[in-house]
Amino acid sequence: MDQEKYNQIRKQLVDSTQWPSIYMFKFVIPNKDEKTEAVKAIFPKGTQFAFKTSKNMAYLSITVKIMMKDADAVIAIYDQTKHIEGLLAL
């Protein structure tokens, strides 16, 4: 993530949320086990995930609500997802 985009996202998170806070991550990925496992591996053990498949079963929506300590921790999660091919962060 380039520095300008990082600064913009960080500012929005700091301005809109009182930290620590529960933050909701939402991702859409191709419906393949290895993609799902790659997303799950980013989060701590015991994290609760909600899954929903698309109508044609080609895609999977993943929702995660987790306590985050600050905006930088949120950005770090998004940064870790950038290597997952086909992932769309909402």
C-alpha positions in Angstrom: 0.0 0.0 0.0 1.5 3.3 -1.0 2.0 5.9 1.7 -0.6 8.4 0.5 -3.3 5.7 0.5 -2.2 4.4 3.9 -2.4 8.0 5.4 -5.9 8.5 3.9 -7.3 5.2 5.2 -5.6 5.7 8.6 -7.1 9.2 8.9 -10.6 8.0 8.1 -10.3 5.2 10.7 -9.0 7.5 13.4 -11.6 10.1 12.7 -14.6 7.7 12.6 -13.8 5.3 15.4 -12.9 5.4 19.1 -10.1 2.8 19.6 -10.0 0.0 20.7 -13.1 -1.0 18.9 -14.8 -4.0 17.3 -14.1 -3.7 13.6 -15.9 -5.6 10.8 -13.9 -6.9 7.9 -15.7 -8.1 4.8 -14.0 -10.0 2.0 -15.2 -11.7 -1.2 -13.0 -14.5 -2.6 -13.3 -17.2 -5.2 -14.9 -20.2 -3.4 -11.8 -22.4 -3.0 -10.6 -24.0 0.2 -7.1 -22.6 -0.1 -8.4 -19.0 -0.4 -10.6 -19.5 2.6 -7.8 -20.9 4.6 -5.5 -18.1 3.6 -7.9 -15.5 4.9 -8.5 -17.4 8.1 -4.8 -17.7 8.8 -4.5 -13.9 9.0 -6.6 -13.7 12.1 -5.9 -15.0 15.6 -7.1 -18.5 16.6 -10.6 -18.5 17.9 -11.8 -15.7 15.6 -15.4 -16.1 14.5 -16.1 -16.0 10.8 -19.4 -15.8 9.0 -19.5 -17.3 5.5 -22.1 -16.9 2.6 -21.7 -18.3 -0.8 -22.9 -16.6 -4.0 -25.9 -17.8 -5.8 -23.8 -19.8 -8.3 -21.4 -21.0 -5.6 -18.4 -19.4 -7.4 -17.7 -16.8 -4.7 -17.6 -16.7 -0.9 -18.3 -13.8 1.3 -16.4 -13.7 4.6 -17.4 -11.4 7.5 -15.2 -11.0 10.6 -16.0 -8.9 13.6 -13.0 -8.6 15.9 -11.6 -6.3 18.5 -8.9 -4.1 17.1 -6.6 -1.9 19.2 -6.1 0.9 16.7 -6.3 2.0 13.0 -2.8 0.7 12.3 -3.9 -2.8 13.4 -6.8 -2.7 10.9 -4.5 -1.6 8.1 -2.1 -4.4 9.0 -4.8 -6.9 8.4 -5.7 -5.4 5.1 -2.1 -5.4 4.1 -1.8 -9.1 4.9 -4.6 -9.9 2.5 -3.0 -8.3 -0.6 -1.2 -11.5 -1.5 -4.5 -13.5 -1.8 -5.3 -13.6 -5.5 -8.9 -12.8 -6.3 -9.7 -11.3 -2.9 -11.9 -8.2 -2.8 -11.9 -6.3 0.5 -15.1 -4.3 1.0 
